[in-house]
Amino acid sequence: MRRIRPRRSPAVPLLLAVFAGAAGVIWLWWSNTPSLADTASKWLAAGRITGLLAGYLMALVVLQMARVPALERRVGSDRVARWHAMSGRYTLSLVVAHVVMTMYGYALQAGLTFGDIVQQTIDSINQLPDMGKAAIGTGILVFIGLISMGPVRRRIPYDLWYHVHLLTYAATFMTFWHQLSTGNEFVVEPIAKTVWYALYGTVTALVVWYRILTPIRLNMRHRLRVEAVIEEAPGVASVLMSGRKLHRMGAEAGHFFRWRFLAPGMRFSSHPYSLSAAPRPNMLRITVKAAGDHSSALRDLQPGTRVWAEGPYGAMTAGKRSRGKVLLVAGGVGITPMRALFETLPAAAGDLTLLYRANSTQDLALWDELASIAEERGARLMYAVNSPEGERPDISPDTLRRKIPDIDEHDVFMCGPPGFAQQVYEALRGAGVPTRRIHHESFEM
């Protein structure tokens, strides 16, 4: 405990590197942009810079999908997912701006008007090298952007969205080549072309290594199978999985994997679930609430079913803590990573507290285990459930300070639905807990 050294997130240095790369792209464009004598040249120059930035961001979008451990376990999977979503929106906006402005510039050079952009686009596709592939890739990107919009995303099955989203790789490949064959910067600057090849080559290598080869190696080595399925509470079940040398997977309490169960109707579904117990040499466990087709089907898994896992992922582990005292806050099925941390986080008697929020006492999954852990470790275990009349418990700064007088001296780990997490975050801040000591990871990806 005297040697607590929290692992610092590399998020800030990474963001600075990203902005430095963008500045380099802008400098490349500026150094190769002559004086703009007419309107057409201005539109074409604007089309070039939006195209260059779109190409740069597209490589970063794919990098954020590569499941690189330095990102997934140090920055946090949820934060990387937000970066990916934001980068995707910027990339799509820049791609659309690039197409419109470039085609309008070409149209002005040919003596046409804005209304002739469609015809100019068709002519460019037919006449310029690699433009046909670029047009198909752009269409794929627009389609992915449309189905990723909130109202649409919520109405389509997760598995359909996930597999369509993988077409980003194809779109990136198809749009890459026209950047080099028609981009003025790469035609006149061989070094720029080499750097671009290196950027995309590195990203491709990371994707192949971490999304294909690493999972194959992990599953061939550990050979996971379903051992048993146990009902923990109404609508909540635990899946126990056996395998070989599972303690060498690098998993910690607080981590999650993406699980694919090779059972009929589930082979093409891959979903993220947290470990609900510390990894054992021959056993892993997840605990899942039935909230959809995939999570509901887990209750019917048969012993012996093969399991394909990818991971471990997530940054909400013991390495985040900076103080000796720790408060764990769980809402609903968010108890799963909190239960694993409650079991394993080093803490002196009285320094570890778990607050469990549920709608009723019947919904307190894993309660008997939690009570046993609390008794063995001298930890505090509290729950907050609705009253018989349905009134929600008060989780406010005053309540937290009353229950835990020295709460401002704690690190806080929390997991639960977004609304619950926001409520608890605001209460913790009001109780004096600094933002840097509130650790939360959302798995809605």
Salt bridges, closest charged atoms under 4 A:
ASP78 OD2 - ARG82 NH1 3.51
ASP130 OD1 - LYS133 NZ 3.28
ASP159 OD1 - HIS271 NE2 3.18
GLU185 OE2 - ARG48 NH2 2.39
GLU310 OE1 - ARG67 NH1 3.36
GLU343 OE2 - ARG280 NH2 2.70
GLU343 OE1 - ARG339 NH1 2.39
GLU369 OE2 - ARG285 NH1 2.74
GLU369 OE1 - ARG339 NE 2.84
ASP398 OD1 - ARG401 NH2 2.79
ASP406 OD2 - LYS325 NZ 2.37
GLU409 OE1 - LYS325 NZ 3.95
ASP411 OD1 - HIS439 NE2 2.92
